Amino acid sequence: MIKNYFKIAFRNIVRHKAYSAINISGLAIGMASSILILLWVQNELSYDRFHENADRLYRITCNAGDFKAAVNPAGMPGGLKDQMPEIKSFVRLSHPATILFETGNRKFTEKKTFYADSNFLQLFSFTLVKGNAATAMQRPDAVLLTEEMAIKYFGKEDPIGKILRKDNGGNVTITGVLANIPSNSHLQFDFILPMSAIAQYNNDLKNNVWNSFNFYSYVQLDQSFVSTKASLLKLNQRMDQIYKKHEPNGVKVAFQLQPITGIHLQPGLQVDLPGHGNTQYVNIFFIVAIIILVVA
């Protein structure tokens, strides 16, 4: 029976060559277009889901009237962790820094550099291909760099233990090499330096201030915490209460926990990192892909 179907189909194709060519070409082009669009949609929806604890990672954002920002005070994450058992751990990141690195006759100005707390590799699942994740960020003169940067500065040599001169001043020692950062990460960087490197002279870090909004903060919620809209709202309210205790005369600010998996497709905030997508575009292109496939 199936063999007869193939024979009939083949005869119809041969008999109506032009018509068959148009139909088959249209179907092929339609399917190819739909597949490409759906792959793009899948990529947009996959941002930051590669982290092992992605479902429990949140960024602290703030809302002060018209000022909606992705940053918060240096002292806040630690203070929240001390008073909120739901928060298991936290990591702070500085604004992207522009730093001059050099070794031998190679000298480059790098714009994708962050300072981060020493447990950066424990909170995020960026792959460390060389070095020890437990100790790579412990020393203040340490630096992590990506494989691309390692080749850029040292070629095929093993960069671990090598020295980079920083801003024509002190030296930093390479303690770890990261795999190139996935394109579906909202955090894009080439170098990570320990927060302890600037803790001695940065006033926000020295005094754990609560009134200066200069750091990106990420928290990992405890595994026992059940993440629902209502439970997250309660955490947001408790963050507001704790902040008011530290800054009773400060500006009125409301804080929110933003899921890390939702950062890319949510509207960009002030002082935010670049590279945001658009939920509306994702929905529109998904519908277009389905329509093209149906028509084809």
C-alpha positions, -999 to +999 in steps of 0.1 A: +000+000+000+027+025+010+047+015-021+017+024-043+014+058-025+050+066-034+045+055-070+014+077-074+032+107-058+062+102-080+040+101-112+022+133-101+055+151-096+068+140-130+035+149-147+033+184-131+069+193-128+065+231-125+036+229-101+054+203-080+086+223-080+068+254-067+050+234-040+082+216-028+103+248-029+076+267-010+074+240+017+112+238+020+117+276+022+088+279+047+101+251+069+137+265+068+124+300+077+103+286+106+132+266+119+156+295+119+131+318+136+123+291+163+160+286+169+163+323+175+133+323+199+148+293+217+181+312+222+163+343+235+144+321+261+175+303+271+194+332+286+212+324+319+195+290+322+228+272+320+236+282+357+232+252+379+210+271+404+193+293+378+159+288+394+172+302+427+193+331+415+179+366+416+193+401+411+183+429+435+168+459+417+153+491+431+125+515+423+126+551+436+098+568+417+110+574+381+144+560+390+143+522+383+178+508+385+197+475+385+221+486+412+220+488+450+242+497+480+274+477+488+263+469+524+228+458+515+233+421+503+253+412+534+228+429+557+199+411+540+217+377+543+222+383+581+185+390+586+169+368+560+175+330+563+160+326+528+192+341+513+218+314+512+246+334+495+252+366+475+277+381+451+283+418+442+297+430+410+311+465+402+303+485+372+322+474+341+357+489+344+381+500+317+416+487+326+449+487+307+466+453+309+500+445+295+526+418+294+558+421+275+551+440+243+514+433+244+493+461+258+455+464+255+428+485+270+400+462+282+365+474+287+347+442+298+362+439+333+344+434+366+353+433+402+334+406+420+332+389+454+354+359+460+325+334+457+317+344+422+324+310+408+304+293+435+272+313+427+275+313+389+282+283+367+308+298+344+332+270+334+367+273+348+390+253+325+422+260+343+427+268+380+410+260+413+375+274+416+377+273+454+408+295+457+410+314+424+395+346+438+409+345+473+440+366+468+436+404+461+461+404+432+443+376+414+426+378+380+404+355+360+404+358+322+386+340+294+403+316+270+401+342+242+420+367+264+445+340+274+453+334+237+454+372+231+480+378+257+500+346+259+493+326+228+496+289+233+515+293+267+498+282+299+487+315+315+483+302+350+507+320+373+517+346+347+518+383+356+498+411+340+506+447+346+475+467+354+470+504+346+508+510+345+508+503+383+506+471+403+507+436+389+480+409+390+485+371+388+464+349+366+448+323+389+421+309+365+411+307+329+374+306+321+357+291+291+345+318+267+314+333+282+282+318+265+264+342+242+232+335+261+245+351+294+234+386+303+268+390+320+295+394+293+331+399+305+367+392+296+383+397+330+371+392+366+391+408+395+384+402+432+365+428+451+392+427+478+415+445+453+395+477+457+381+471+492+408+491+509+401+524+491+365+521+480+344+540+505+313+520+498+330+487+505+351+500+535+320+513+553+294+489+540+272+519+531+235+516+525+230+550+508+251+548+477+238+527+448+269+515+430+269+477+428+250+449+410+240+423+436+229+387+430+215+364+457+209+327+458+178+317+477+179+286+500+167+254+485+139+251+510+124+284+498+093+279+476+094+305+449+059+318+442+046+353+434+033+357+469+064+345+486+087+367+465+064+397+473+069+391+510+107+390+505+106+423+486+086+438+515+111+425+541+140+440+520+122+474+521+118+472+559+154+462+565+166+491+542+144+516+561+160+505+594+194+513+580+184+545+562+154+559+581+159+594+566+169+582+532+149+584+500+119+561+496+130+531+477+113+498+469+134+467+462+126+437+440+141+403+434+145+399+397+149+363+385+182+359+366+165+340+338+142+369+332+168+397+331+175+395+293+139+398+281+127+423+307+130+461+299+164+475+307+167+495+339+188+525+345+225+517+352+218+483+337+241+461+316+237+462+278+223+435+256+186+433+265+161+415+243+124+422+239+096+399+250+072+413+224+096+406+195+100+370+208+062+365+209+057+381+175+084+361+158+071+328+174+036+335+160+051+344+126+071+311+125+040+291+132+020+310+105+048+305+079+049+268+087+011+264+084+010+284+051+039+264+037 
